[in-house]
Amino acid sequence: MTVLIPGMTGNRERVEIRPESEHHSILERYKRGEVANLLELHNKTPVWNDETQSYVLNFHGRVTQASVKNFQIIHDNDPDYIVMQFGRVSEEVFTMDFKYPLCALQAFAIALSSFDGKIACE
């Protein structure tokens, strides 16, 4: 999963992006390689666990059930800083944690997109 959000200024304020047409949208700018003022985040790659014979992520007790919907979002420059994590805690209940540079709306939108592979896709 790749997440694109407006970048942050030196004083931790979000860069304002107001596309005048679809050609100037965040996705179209990214496709053209115009990544100035954009922040690119990715899902953390799980590691193989010999004991469980599966790929796992450490959610530090916040996620209690295995699910293909469980994920953690990081910036490639610091893979130990978890920007967001989302996962199943019971059959119909999920938990979401997020921190800087995401806001609540961005984190919620990312979480919603994990329920349908067609949302937020090209």
C-alpha angles and dihedrals in degrees: 000000000000120000121197120194134161112277126245130249124233090266092053097257122137116256109244113238117185111171114206092202140005087266088067097047120125092252095049091047089051092050089054091049093249095139099151108129092012126112116211117203130179140196113264114251112243120233127230116258113203092197096058095026090228143096113267143183124206108241092172092236096308095107116050106176132057114244138157085232093064113106146153125214121215141166112246091233092063113022091175093062105084106207093184139358129190130181152144121276098170139355095290103010127090133180127218128194124181140168143175128357092027123076123212093261093052093047092048091049091051091049092050091050090060090067095063122033090206096061115096093006126129 
